[in-house]
């Protein structure tokens, strides 16, 4: 996946674009202002009707938690296993 991202960035290097990650939007709501500015839209308060449907640690919701935990341990994705704010 990382290779595909690099290829896409290279392919669109001459095109006006912005790199945006969902996690950045969740942690920092001012990123939405950056997106509106990039799209040349008027700044406005944005809301979502999406709601969190699961409470508690992910380990309570993932049947093969030990396998997932083991597979992601030591990778750049490990931090998401213990992040409850999504």
C-alpha positions as CSV (number, residue, x, y, z in Angstrom):
1,X,0.0,0.0,0.0
2,X,2.8,2.4,0.9
3,X,4.3,1.8,-2.6
4,X,1.0,2.7,-4.2
5,X,0.8,5.9,-2.2
6,X,4.2,6.9,-3.4
7,X,3.3,6.1,-7.0
8,X,0.1,8.1,-6.8
9,X,2.0,11.1,-5.3
10,X,4.6,10.9,-8.0
11,X,1.9,10.6,-10.7
12,X,0.0,13.6,-9.5
13,X,3.1,15.7,-8.5
14,X,2.3,18.3,-11.1
15,X,-1.3,18.5,-10.0
16,X,-2.5,20.7,-7.2
17,X,-3.3,18.4,-4.4
18,X,-3.4,18.0,-0.6
19,X,-2.5,15.0,1.5
20,X,-5.0,14.3,4.2
21,X,-5.3,11.6,6.7
22,X,-8.5,10.6,8.5
23,X,-6.6,10.4,11.8
24,X,-5.5,14.1,11.4
25,X,-9.1,15.2,11.0
26,X,-10.2,13.3,14.1
27,X,-7.4,14.7,16.2
28,X,-7.4,18.2,14.9
29,X,-10.7,19.7,13.7
30,X,-8.9,22.8,12.3
31,X,-7.7,20.5,9.5
32,X,-11.2,20.9,8.0
33,X,-10.4,24.6,7.6
34,X,-7.3,23.7,5.7
35,X,-9.4,21.5,3.4
36,X,-12.0,24.2,2.8
37,X,-9.2,26.7,2.0
38,X,-7.6,24.2,-0.4
39,X,-10.9,23.7,-2.2
40,X,-11.4,27.4,-2.2
41,X,-14.7,27.0,-0.3
42,X,-16.1,29.5,2.2
43,X,-15.2,28.4,5.7
44,X,-18.2,27.0,7.6
45,X,-18.8,24.7,10.6
46,X,-19.0,21.2,9.3
47,X,-20.8,18.4,11.1
48,X,-21.4,14.7,10.6
49,X,-24.3,12.5,11.4
50,X,-21.9,9.6,11.9
51,X,-21.9,8.1,15.4
52,X,-19.6,5.8,17.2
53,X,-21.3,2.4,17.4
54,X,-18.9,0.5,19.6
55,X,-17.7,1.4,23.1
56,X,-14.7,0.1,25.0
57,X,-11.4,-1.4,23.9
58,X,-11.1,-2.9,20.4
59,X,-10.1,-6.3,22.0
60,X,-13.7,-6.7,23.1
61,X,-14.9,-6.4,19.5
62,X,-12.3,-8.3,17.5
63,X,-12.8,-12.1,17.6
64,X,-9.2,-12.9,16.6
65,X,-7.6,-10.1,18.7
66,X,-4.5,-12.0,19.6
67,X,-3.7,-12.6,15.9
68,X,-4.4,-9.0,15.0
69,X,-2.3,-7.7,17.9
70,X,0.6,-10.0,17.0
71,X,0.5,-9.1,13.3
72,X,0.6,-5.4,14.0
73,X,3.0,-5.4,16.9
74,X,6.1,-3.4,16.0
75,X,4.6,-1.9,12.9
76,X,3.5,1.7,12.3
77,X,-0.1,0.6,12.7
78,X,0.3,-0.8,16.2
79,X,-0.7,2.6,17.7
80,X,-4.3,2.2,16.3
81,X,-4.8,-0.9,18.4
82,X,-5.0,1.1,21.5
83,X,-6.6,4.3,20.3
84,X,-10.2,4.5,21.6
85,X,-11.2,7.9,20.1
86,X,-12.2,6.7,16.7
